[in-house]
Every structure is written in structure tokens, then in C-alpha cells.
Amino acid sequence: MKKFILGFAVLTTVFMNAQTQIIAHRGYFQTQPPTTENSITALQNAQKLKIYGSEFDVRMSKDGVLVINHDEHHGKMEISETDFKELAKLKLSNGEKYPTLKDYLKSGKKDKALKLIVEIKPAKTEALENEMVEKTVKMIKEMKLESQCEYISFSLNICKQIKKIAPDFKVQYLRGELSPQQIKDEGLDGIDYHYSIFQKNPTWISEANALGLITNSWTVNEVEIYNELKKQGIGFITTNIPEQLKGK
């Protein structure tokens, strides 16, 4: 009986390790030659890699246009205080036009095998966050991309608002201060924490798995850390080096 239990545990660990999936952080932009994060080209590069998904960041201009941008600023312009017409005058560093969410989703739809990991960035007020969520979800539904998209945010309000208007959508929280049980109690689908959070809380991955939660970690750019998390049974890794971690 002991041998059976031990064998089952080993097989379970191997199975869980084999299931760790790779997500490109802001697309696959560290190519040769390199391109720009959150660009259409970076998304297309991720599509060619045949990995699980590609993450990107959503913000909203002053006049309510959803754009793809990580930082609060595009050049010297604060996105939330600038109309889209002005933002669009400045191209990305790789020469591409400034991408809207609609542009990005259109490109993502061309490869249904690649999940689109939508990070909705926190806004200055809950009202603005709720508007962003409503517009994002509406656009994704109109483009019939419900099954291809998953959602993450540092804002607990955004996460809960997504679940409120689209209960079937998969939503993971990013900040890292909530335990797996607290995430479960909030009605969310998973934890997507910086790897240092899991190093400080070494039981959280197994606890989350036991609760049926999605487990992800960002931004894992070292093979050693990837292997460490994989041994713990993590489901997903978000990385700037997807080509190096794929298949490991």
C-alpha cells in the first residue's frame, strides 16, 4: 500500500510538472532583432511560438478609447488625461501605430490556439475601472472572443467587477497579499503572483491547487526559478523568455 501511495504521489508530481504552461509577458518582444512590448508584432511572435498565451495591458484614454499600454504614460503624455487622437500621433518605438484594444484583439483572433491574457490596469477611481471593465467585456463579446480570453488585474475591484458582469470569465488577481483561501472566498478563479510571493509562502501553490484555483507566476525570467515553481506544481508561468522556457 505504501509503495502504491508513493508511486501515485510521484506520478501526480510528474503530471503536474508536465502541465506547466507558458505565457509571453507583453507578447514575445525579446526577439532578434528585438521589437516592442505590447506591440502587434510581439503578439504575432507569440503566436508563432505555439505557447499557451500572450499577456497584454489595457488602459483607457481621456475620451474613453481602450489602448494597449503598460505604463501610465505614452511618451510624455498621461494616457488617462489625453484624448486618443493625440496619443495616436506618437508611434511605438518599432514604428507601429499606437494599438487600440480592438486592433490587438483583431490580430489575436487570427490564431485561436493562443489565449489572450487581458490585464486591465487600475484607474484613478472605481467608476473609471468599472467603465473600463464594461467596455472591455463588451468588445470581447462582440468579437466572439469569450473562450479565447482570460483576465488579470492588480485591482481587486476590477477582478470582482469582471466576475459580476461575466461570471463565466476566468479572472486572476495579481497583487499577492491575499491567500488562496481568500481568493476563493472573493469568488475569483486564481492567483497570478510575483514569484517572490510564492517563495515567501511556499505552501500557497499546493493550497491553491487543492482549492481548484488557477496558479500563475510573473515575471519568471530565470530557468532556476521556473524549475522551482514547476516542482511545486504551478499551472502557468508568465515570462519575457518564452522561447527558452517552452518545453522545459
C-alpha positions in Angstrom: 0.0 0.0 0.0 2.8 2.4 0.9 4.5 1.7 -2.5 1.2 2.4 -4.2 0.8 5.7 -2.4 4.4 6.7 -3.1 4.1 5.8 -6.8 0.8 7.7 -7.1 2.5 10.8 -5.5 5.4 10.6 -7.9 3.1 10.2 -10.9 1.0 13.1 -9.7 4.0 15.3 -9.4 5.3 14.4 -12.8 1.8 15.0 -14.3 1.5 18.4 -12.6 5.0 19.4 -13.7 4.2 18.4 -17.3 1.2 20.7 -17.3 3.0 23.9 -16.6 2.1 26.3 -19.5 4.0 29.3 -20.8 2.6 32.8 -21.3 4.5 35.5 -23.1 4.7 38.7 -21.0 3.5 41.6 -23.1 4.0 39.4 -26.1 7.2 37.9 -27.3 9.3 41.1 -27.8 12.9 40.0 -26.9 13.5 38.6 -30.3 16.4 39.1 -32.7 16.1 41.8 -33.8 14.0 42.9 -30.8 10.6 44.5 -31.2 8.5 46.5 -28.7 6.5 45.1 -25.8 2.7 45.2 -26.2 3.0 45.6 -30.0 1.1 43.7 -32.6 4.5 42.2 -33.8 5.2 40.9 -30.3 1.8 39.3 -30.3 2.4 37.7 -33.7 5.8 36.4 -32.4 4.0 34.7 -29.5 1.5 33.1 -31.9 4.4 31.6 -33.9 5.9 30.1 -30.7 2.8 27.9 -30.2 2.6 28.5 -26.4 -0.4 28.8 -24.2 -1.0 32.5 -24.2 0.2 36.1 -24.5 -0.4 38.8 -21.9 -1.0 42.5 -22.6 -2.1 45.6 -20.8 -5.3 47.7 -21.2 -5.7 51.3 -20.3 -8.2 54.0 -21.3 -7.7 57.4 -22.9 -9.4 60.5 -21.6 -12.1 60.2 -24.3 -12.8 56.5 -23.4 -10.7 54.6 -26.0 -9.2 51.4 -24.8 -5.5 51.2 -25.7 -2.7 48.7 -25.2 0.0 50.2 -22.9 1.8 49.1 -19.8 2.9 52.4 -18.3 0.6 55.3 -17.3 2.3 57.4 -19.9 2.7 57.1 -23.7 5.8 59.2 -24.3 5.3 62.2 -22.2 1.5 62.0 -22.4 -0.5 60.7 -19.4 -2.9 58.3 -21.1 -5.9 58.9 -18.8 -5.6 62.6 -19.3 -5.1 62.6 -23.1 -7.5 62.0 -26.0 -6.8 59.1 -28.3 -6.2 61.4 -31.3 -3.2 62.9 -29.5 -1.9 59.6 -28.3 -2.0 58.1 -31.8 0.3 60.8 -33.1 3.2 59.0 -31.4 4.0 55.6 -32.8 5.6 52.8 -30.9 9.4 52.5 -30.8 9.3 49.8 -33.5 7.4 52.1 -35.9 4.0 50.5 -35.4 0.9 52.7 -34.9 -0.3 53.0 -31.4 -2.5 50.0 -30.8 -6.1 50.1 -29.6 -7.6 47.1 -27.8 -9.7 46.5 -30.9 -6.6 46.4 -33.1 -4.9 43.9 -30.7 -8.0 41.6 -30.5 -8.3 41.5 -34.3 -4.8 40.3 -34.6 -5.2 37.8 -31.7 -8.3 36.4 -33.2 -6.3 35.2 -36.2 -4.8 32.4 -34.0 -7.5 30.9 -31.8 -5.0 28.5 -30.3 -3.2 31.3 -28.4 -5.0 32.6 -25.3 -5.2 36.3 -24.9 -4.4 37.2 -21.3 -6.1 40.6 -20.7 -4.6 42.7 -17.9 -6.9 45.7 -17.1 -4.8 48.3 -15.4 -6.1 50.1 -12.2 -7.6 53.5 -12.8 -7.8 56.6 -10.6 -11.4 55.9 -9.5 -13.6 52.8 -9.2 -16.0 54.4 -11.6 -13.3 54.6 -14.3 -12.3 51.0 -13.6 -15.9 49.8 -13.9 -16.2 51.7 -17.2 -13.0 50.0 -18.5 -14.3 46.6 -17.5 -17.7 47.2 -19.1 -16.1 48.4 -22.4 -13.5 45.6 -22.5 -16.0 42.8 -21.8 -18.5 44.2 -24.3 -15.8 44.4 -27.0 -14.6 40.9 -26.4 -18.2 39.5 -26.5 -19.0 41.5 -29.7 -15.9 40.0 -31.3 -16.9 36.5 -30.1 -13.6 36.0 -28.2 -15.0 34.9 -24.9 -13.4 31.5 -25.0 -10.0 32.8 -26.0 -9.6 35.5 -23.3 -8.7 35.3 -19.7 -8.3 38.2 -17.3 -5.9 39.5 -14.7 -5.6 42.7 -12.7 -3.8 44.4 -9.7 -7.2 45.9 -8.8 -9.4 43.7 -6.7 -12.3 45.9 -7.8 -11.6 45.2 -11.4 -11.4 41.5 -10.8 -14.7 41.4 -8.9 -16.4 43.7 -11.5 -15.5 41.3 -14.3 -16.9 38.3 -12.4 -20.0 40.4 -11.6 -20.9 41.1 -15.3 -19.3 38.0 -16.8 -19.4 35.2 -14.2 -18.0 32.6 -16.6 -14.8 34.5 -17.4 -11.6 33.3 -15.8 -10.2 36.0 -13.5 -6.9 36.0 -11.6 -5.6 38.5 -9.0 -2.1 40.0 -9.3 -1.1 41.9 -6.2 -0.2 39.0 -3.9 -1.5 40.0 -0.5 -4.4 37.5 -0.5 -4.1 33.9 0.4 -5.6 31.2 -1.8 -8.5 30.7 0.5 -9.2 34.5 0.5 -9.1 34.4 -3.3 -11.6 31.6 -3.3 -13.8 33.5 -0.8 -13.8 36.5 -3.1 -15.2 34.3 -5.9 -12.1 34.7 -8.2 -10.6 31.9 -10.3 -6.9 32.1 -9.4 -3.7 33.7 -8.2 -1.1 35.2 -10.5 1.6 36.4 -8.2 5.2 37.5 -8.5 7.5 34.6 -7.9 8.8 36.2 -4.7 5.4 35.8 -3.1 5.5 32.1 -3.6 9.0 31.9 -2.2 7.7 33.7 0.9 4.6 31.5 1.0 5.8 28.0 -0.1 2.5 26.3 0.5 0.3 28.6 -1.5 0.7 26.8 -4.8 -0.4 23.5 -3.4 -3.1 25.2 -1.3 -4.4 26.9 -4.4 -4.3 23.7 -6.5 -6.2 21.9 -3.7 -8.9 24.6 -3.9 -9.2 24.3 -7.7 -7.7 27.7 -8.3 -5.5 28.6 -11.3 -1.9 29.2 -10.4 0.4 31.5 -12.3 3.6 33.5 -11.6 5.2 36.6 -13.1 7.7 37.6 -14.4 9.8 34.4 -14.4 13.0 35.1 -16.5 15.4 32.6 -14.9 15.3 28.8 -15.6 16.1 28.0 -11.9 13.1 29.9 -10.7 10.9 28.3 -13.4 12.1 24.8 -12.3 11.5 25.7 -8.6 7.9 26.7 -9.3 7.3 23.8 -11.6 8.3 21.3 -8.9 5.6 22.9 -6.7 3.0 22.2 -9.4 2.3 25.7 -10.7 0.0 25.7 -13.6 1.3 28.7 -15.6 4.4 30.9 -15.9 4.5 34.4 -17.4 7.9 35.3 -18.8 9.9 37.5 -21.1 11.8 34.5 -22.3 9.1 32.1 -23.6 11.2 30.6 -26.2 13.8 29.5 -23.6 11.2 28.0 -21.2 9.0 26.3 -23.7 9.3 22.6 -23.5 11.5 22.6 -20.3 
